[in-house]
Amino acid sequence: MTDLERKNERHQARMQRLKEKVDAKINAAAEERGIVIVVTGNGKGKSTSGFGTVARAIGHGLTAAVVQFIKGTWACGERNLLEQHGCQFHVMATGFTWETQNRQADIDAAERVWQGAKKLLQDESIDLVLLDELTYMLSYDYLDLDEVLDAIVNRPINQHVVVTGRGAHKKLLEIADTVSEVQSVKHAFEAGVKAQKGVDW
């Protein structure tokens, strides 16, 4: 047997062992229900991940809805696309808190859009709800933490929820099924590059 044949044989054996492990995990995952996904951390891509999941769901014929906190004054390429495919949007439309500089106005705006979110979280016809930038509403105490957690936990059993934003509350992480943390290694903005239409927003 040549060296190449031995390498190929070892590779095949490794891949077979890996396949057996993966197949065992797939066979063990028998439960079917909606899941809660939290995408947090200080890196770029949290909302992008959430919107990607919405696009995937719609691509498979599922119904999806988006609730946007904080960034609602910006033009939104995802909204331009997804609304054409029946995706509902509820938008806080106040912009970043350092722009409004009015805590009570921000709380009132958050509460208004949260009322729309609660209806979505009770609607069995909605397969997936994206709560974009919700984490800030909890860390700034704009919304009641227990009320938010209760609404997510008691949603229809097959409904999926994606929550994005920095600094996700510990209790939110506890109820989540999947948590991803996006870390920043480099960011063009820090080097003086303007945010780019179609890439950053």
VOLO-967675 format. One record per residue (C-alpha): x, y, z. Coordinates in nm, 4 decimals, padded with zeros to 6 digits, always signed. Each point is the difference from the previous one (the first is absolute). Example, Ala and Ser with C-alpha at 12.3 -4.5 7.8 and 13.67 -1.06 7.14 Angstrom:
// VOLO-967675
<rec xx="+01.2300" yy="-00.4500" zz="+00.7800"/>
<rec xx="+00.1370" yy="+00.3440" zz="-00.0660"/>
END
This chain:
// VOLO-967675
<rec xx="+00.0000" yy="+00.0000" zz="+00.0000"/>
<rec xx="+00.1335" yy="+00.3424" zz="-00.0923"/>
<rec xx="+00.0224" yy="+00.2989" zz="+00.2373"/>
<rec xx="-00.2858" yy="+00.1654" zz="-00.1867"/>
<rec xx="-00.2185" yy="-00.3075" zz="+00.0376"/>
<rec xx="+00.0796" yy="-00.0184" zz="+00.3741"/>
<rec xx="-00.0874" yy="+00.3713" zz="+00.0415"/>
<rec xx="-00.3256" yy="-00.0524" zz="-00.1880"/>
<rec xx="-00.0830" yy="-00.3017" zz="+00.2134"/>
<rec xx="+00.0686" yy="+00.1895" zz="+00.3269"/>
<rec xx="-00.2054" yy="+00.2937" zz="-00.1265"/>
<rec xx="-00.2907" yy="-00.2270" zz="-00.0888"/>
<rec xx="+00.0130" yy="-00.1635" zz="+00.3449"/>
<rec xx="-00.0020" yy="+00.3430" zz="+00.1729"/>
<rec xx="-00.2921" yy="+00.1190" zz="-00.2114"/>
<rec xx="-00.1935" yy="-00.3207" zz="+00.0706"/>
<rec xx="+00.0448" yy="+00.0495" zz="+00.3773"/>
<rec xx="-00.1119" yy="+00.3632" zz="-00.0359"/>
<rec xx="-00.3025" yy="-00.1035" zz="-00.2062"/>
<rec xx="-00.1029" yy="-00.2511" zz="+00.2662"/>
<rec xx="+00.0144" yy="+00.2700" zz="+00.2703"/>
<rec xx="-00.1990" yy="+00.2482" zz="-00.2092"/>
<rec xx="-00.2583" yy="-00.2642" zz="-00.0947"/>
<rec xx="-00.0412" yy="-00.0934" zz="+00.3677"/>
<rec xx="-00.0679" yy="+00.3642" zz="+00.0934"/>
<rec xx="-00.2503" yy="+00.0376" zz="-00.2848"/>
<rec xx="-00.1817" yy="-00.3166" zz="+00.1101"/>
<rec xx="-00.0068" yy="+00.1194" zz="+00.3627"/>
<rec xx="-00.1559" yy="+00.3363" zz="-00.0967"/>
<rec xx="-00.3607" yy="-00.1142" zz="-00.0243"/>
<rec xx="-00.1834" yy="+00.2926" zz="+00.1660"/>
<rec xx="-00.1830" yy="+00.2426" zz="-00.2291"/>
<rec xx="-00.0904" yy="+00.3467" zz="+00.1320"/>
<rec xx="+00.0795" yy="+00.3633" zz="-00.0537"/>
<rec xx="+00.3357" yy="+00.1180" zz="+00.1307"/>
<rec xx="+00.1357" yy="+00.3260" zz="+00.1416"/>
<rec xx="+00.3225" yy="+00.1233" zz="-00.1572"/>
<rec xx="+00.2004" yy="+00.2853" zz="+00.1528"/>
<rec xx="+00.2755" yy="+00.1676" zz="-00.2024"/>
<rec xx="+00.1986" yy="+00.2324" zz="+00.2255"/>
<rec xx="+00.3523" yy="+00.1394" zz="+00.0424"/>
<rec xx="+00.1796" yy="+00.3189" zz="-00.1071"/>
<rec xx="+00.0773" yy="-00.0995" zz="-00.3584"/>
<rec xx="-00.1694" yy="+00.0890" zz="-00.3285"/>
<rec xx="-00.2516" yy="-00.2455" zz="-00.1406"/>
<rec xx="-00.2622" yy="-00.0617" zz="+00.2680"/>
<rec xx="-00.2917" yy="+00.1600" zz="-00.1829"/>
<rec xx="+00.1354" yy="-00.1364" zz="-00.3276"/>
<rec xx="-00.0178" yy="-00.3492" zz="+00.1484"/>
<rec xx="-00.3544" yy="+00.0583" zz="+00.1201"/>
<rec xx="-00.1138" yy="+00.1286" zz="-00.3378"/>
<rec xx="+00.1726" yy="-00.2908" zz="-00.1699"/>
<rec xx="-00.2090" yy="-00.2371" zz="+00.2098"/>
<rec xx="-00.3161" yy="+00.1918" zz="-00.0962"/>
<rec xx="+00.0940" yy="-00.0243" zz="-00.3691"/>
<rec xx="+00.0679" yy="-00.3722" zz="+00.0373"/>
<rec xx="-00.3372" yy="-00.0563" zz="+00.1678"/>
<rec xx="-00.1871" yy="+00.1915" zz="-00.2699"/>
<rec xx="+00.1937" yy="-00.1882" zz="-00.2667"/>
<rec xx="-00.1404" yy="-00.3224" zz="+00.1458"/>
<rec xx="-00.3550" yy="+00.1359" zz="-00.0081"/>
<rec xx="-00.0227" yy="+00.0864" zz="+00.3709"/>
<rec xx="-00.1577" yy="+00.3201" zz="+00.1282"/>
<rec xx="+00.2294" yy="+00.2464" zz="+00.1755"/>
<rec xx="-00.0245" yy="+00.3380" zz="+00.1690"/>
<rec xx="+00.2589" yy="+00.2536" zz="+00.1137"/>
<rec xx="-00.0042" yy="+00.2382" zz="+00.2953"/>
<rec xx="+00.2771" yy="+00.2600" zz="-00.0197"/>
<rec xx="+00.1153" yy="+00.1897" zz="+00.3061"/>
<rec xx="+00.2430" yy="+00.2973" zz="-00.0093"/>
<rec xx="+00.1086" yy="+00.0044" zz="-00.3667"/>
<rec xx="-00.3419" yy="+00.0779" zz="-00.1411"/>
<rec xx="+00.0827" yy="+00.3390" zz="-00.1558"/>
<rec xx="+00.2529" yy="-00.1444" zz="-00.2458"/>
<rec xx="-00.0872" yy="-00.1188" zz="-00.3468"/>
<rec xx="-00.0184" yy="-00.3784" zz="+00.0272"/>
<rec xx="+00.0952" yy="-00.2107" zz="-00.3005"/>
<rec xx="-00.1330" yy="-00.3130" zz="+00.1688"/>
<rec xx="-00.3382" yy="+00.1644" zz="+00.0527"/>
<rec xx="-00.0098" yy="+00.1140" zz="-00.3630"/>
<rec xx="+00.0443" yy="-00.3623" zz="-00.1061"/>
<rec xx="-00.1901" yy="-00.1968" zz="+00.2621"/>
<rec xx="-00.3199" yy="+00.2053" zz="-00.0004"/>
<rec xx="-00.0380" yy="-00.0976" zz="-00.3663"/>
<rec xx="-00.0288" yy="-00.3592" zz="+00.1240"/>
<rec xx="-00.2665" yy="+00.0647" zz="+00.2622"/>
<rec xx="+00.2272" yy="+00.0557" zz="+00.2995"/>
<rec xx="-00.1569" yy="+00.2326" zz="+00.2588"/>
<rec xx="+00.2143" yy="+00.2748" zz="+00.1540"/>
<rec xx="-00.0589" yy="+00.1847" zz="+00.3273"/>
<rec xx="+00.2566" yy="+00.2791" zz="+00.0314"/>
<rec xx="+00.0861" yy="+00.2114" zz="+00.3054"/>
<rec xx="+00.1149" yy="+00.2762" zz="-00.2379"/>
<rec xx="+00.1815" yy="+00.2158" zz="+00.2549"/>
<rec xx="+00.3603" yy="-00.0720" zz="-00.0934"/>
<rec xx="+00.2836" yy="-00.0464" zz="+00.2451"/>
<rec xx="-00.0540" yy="+00.1180" zz="+00.3581"/>
<rec xx="+00.2924" yy="+00.2426" zz="-00.0212"/>
<rec xx="-00.1820" yy="+00.1729" zz="-00.2848"/>
<rec xx="-00.3376" yy="+00.0409" zz="+00.1725"/>
<rec xx="+00.1531" yy="+00.0880" zz="+00.3396"/>
<rec xx="-00.3476" yy="-00.0321" zz="+00.1499"/>
<rec xx="-00.0391" yy="-00.3020" zz="+00.2259"/>
<rec xx="-00.3760" yy="+00.0253" zz="+00.0438"/>
<rec xx="-00.0603" yy="+00.0377" zz="-00.3731"/>
<rec xx="+00.2153" yy="-00.3082" zz="-00.0601"/>
<rec xx="-00.1889" yy="-00.1982" zz="+00.2653"/>
<rec xx="-00.3343" yy="+00.1007" zz="-00.1521"/>
<rec xx="+00.1183" yy="-00.0971" zz="-00.3503"/>
<rec xx="+00.1354" yy="-00.3326" zz="+00.1256"/>
<rec xx="-00.3258" yy="-00.0764" zz="+00.1756"/>
<rec xx="-00.2035" yy="+00.0774" zz="-00.3126"/>
<rec xx="+00.2003" yy="-00.2343" zz="-00.2195"/>
<rec xx="+00.0091" yy="-00.2624" zz="+00.2761"/>
<rec xx="-00.3808" yy="-00.0138" zz="-00.0108"/>
<rec xx="+00.0298" yy="-00.1081" zz="-00.3648"/>
<rec xx="+00.2654" yy="-00.2540" zz="+00.0955"/>
<rec xx="-00.2224" yy="-00.1530" zz="+00.2677"/>
<rec xx="-00.2773" yy="-00.0551" zz="-00.2543"/>
<rec xx="+00.2443" yy="-00.1763" zz="-00.2312"/>
<rec xx="+00.1197" yy="-00.2186" zz="+00.2879"/>
<rec xx="-00.3605" yy="-00.1152" zz="+00.0519"/>
<rec xx="-00.0763" yy="-00.0612" zz="-00.3685"/>
<rec xx="+00.0171" yy="-00.3669" zz="-00.1011"/>
<rec xx="+00.0034" yy="+00.0980" zz="-00.3681"/>
<rec xx="+00.3439" yy="+00.1637" zz="+00.0373"/>
<rec xx="+00.2766" yy="-00.2596" zz="-00.0233"/>
<rec xx="+00.2933" yy="+00.2262" zz="+00.0844"/>
<rec xx="+00.0366" yy="+00.3349" zz="+00.1794"/>
<rec xx="+00.3183" yy="+00.2071" zz="-00.0114"/>
<rec xx="+00.0382" yy="+00.2364" zz="+00.2968"/>
<rec xx="+00.2832" yy="+00.2103" zz="-00.1379"/>
<rec xx="+00.2030" yy="+00.1950" zz="+00.2609"/>
<rec xx="-00.2359" yy="-00.1057" zz="+00.2810"/>
<rec xx="+00.2911" yy="-00.0459" zz="+00.2411"/>
<rec xx="+00.0473" yy="+00.3775" zz="+00.0316"/>
<rec xx="-00.3620" yy="+00.0461" zz="+00.1081"/>
<rec xx="+00.0670" yy="-00.2351" zz="+00.2901"/>
<rec xx="+00.3404" yy="+00.1342" zz="+00.1030"/>
<rec xx="-00.1309" yy="+00.3614" zz="-00.0084"/>
<rec xx="-00.3136" yy="-00.1044" zz="+00.1954"/>
<rec xx="-00.2272" yy="+00.1302" zz="-00.2753"/>
<rec xx="-00.2039" yy="-00.3211" zz="+00.0150"/>
<rec xx="-00.0840" yy="-00.2255" zz="+00.2921"/>
<rec xx="+00.2342" yy="-00.2998" zz="-00.0070"/>
<rec xx="-00.2440" yy="-00.2468" zz="+00.1528"/>
<rec xx="-00.2778" yy="+00.1006" zz="-00.2396"/>
<rec xx="+00.2288" yy="-00.0473" zz="-00.2999"/>
<rec xx="+00.1272" yy="-00.3377" zz="+00.1193"/>
<rec xx="-00.3540" yy="-00.1153" zz="+00.0786"/>
<rec xx="-00.1201" yy="+00.0946" zz="-00.3490"/>
<rec xx="+00.2862" yy="-00.1905" zz="-00.1626"/>
<rec xx="-00.0330" yy="-00.3092" zz="+00.2185"/>
<rec xx="-00.3788" yy="-00.0195" zz="-00.0434"/>
<rec xx="-00.0089" yy="+00.0507" zz="-00.3781"/>
<rec xx="-00.1595" yy="-00.2659" zz="-00.2254"/>
<rec xx="+00.1941" yy="-00.3248" zz="+00.0366"/>
<rec xx="+00.1249" yy="-00.0139" zz="-00.3600"/>
<rec xx="+00.0912" yy="+00.3674" zz="-00.0338"/>
<rec xx="+00.3676" yy="+00.0927" zz="-00.0301"/>
<rec xx="+00.1413" yy="+00.3225" zz="+00.1465"/>
<rec xx="+00.3295" yy="+00.1696" zz="-00.0852"/>
<rec xx="+00.1290" yy="+00.2732" zz="+00.2328"/>
<rec xx="+00.2953" yy="+00.2200" zz="-00.0940"/>
<rec xx="+00.2069" yy="+00.2665" zz="+00.1740"/>
<rec xx="+00.2980" yy="+00.0546" zz="+00.2258"/>
<rec xx="+00.0105" yy="-00.0920" zz="+00.3664"/>
<rec xx="-00.2832" yy="-00.2535" zz="+00.0080"/>
<rec xx="-00.1415" yy="-00.0318" zz="+00.3508"/>
<rec xx="+00.0962" yy="-00.3143" zz="+00.1914"/>
<rec xx="-00.3640" yy="-00.1050" zz="+00.0351"/>
<rec xx="-00.0526" yy="+00.0345" zz="-00.3742"/>
<rec xx="+00.3004" yy="-00.2252" zz="-00.0595"/>
<rec xx="-00.1451" yy="-00.2541" zz="+00.2431"/>
<rec xx="-00.3272" yy="-00.0393" zz="-00.1930"/>
<rec xx="+00.1758" yy="-00.0112" zz="-00.3387"/>
<rec xx="+00.0557" yy="-00.3292" zz="-00.1802"/>
<rec xx="+00.2865" yy="+00.1322" zz="-00.2129"/>
<rec xx="+00.2353" yy="+00.2870" zz="+00.0885"/>
<rec xx="+00.2667" yy="+00.1412" zz="-00.2296"/>
<rec xx="+00.2443" yy="+00.2716" zz="+00.1001"/>
<rec xx="+00.1411" yy="+00.2174" zz="-00.2781"/>
<rec xx="+00.3388" yy="+00.1472" zz="+00.0893"/>
<rec xx="+00.1642" yy="+00.2951" zz="-00.1707"/>
<rec xx="+00.3511" yy="-00.0559" zz="-00.1329"/>
<rec xx="+00.0086" yy="+00.2971" zz="-00.2414"/>
<rec xx="-00.2602" yy="+00.2450" zz="-00.1221"/>
<rec xx="+00.0340" yy="+00.2330" zz="-00.2984"/>
<rec xx="-00.1778" yy="+00.2824" zz="+00.1855"/>
<rec xx="+00.2784" yy="+00.0101" zz="+00.2592"/>
<rec xx="+00.2421" yy="+00.0662" zz="-00.2851"/>
<rec xx="-00.2094" yy="+00.2922" zz="-00.1225"/>
<rec xx="-00.1943" yy="-00.1813" zz="-00.2734"/>
<rec xx="-00.3597" yy="+00.1176" zz="-00.0365"/>
<rec xx="-00.2878" yy="-00.2427" zz="+00.0452"/>
<rec xx="-00.0835" yy="-00.1415" zz="-00.3413"/>
<rec xx="-00.3501" yy="-00.0228" zz="-00.1475"/>
<rec xx="-00.0862" yy="-00.3597" zz="-00.0810"/>
<rec xx="+00.2760" yy="-00.1351" zz="+00.2249"/>
<rec xx="-00.0327" yy="+00.1715" zz="+00.3382"/>
<rec xx="-00.3639" yy="+00.1077" zz="-00.0350"/>
END
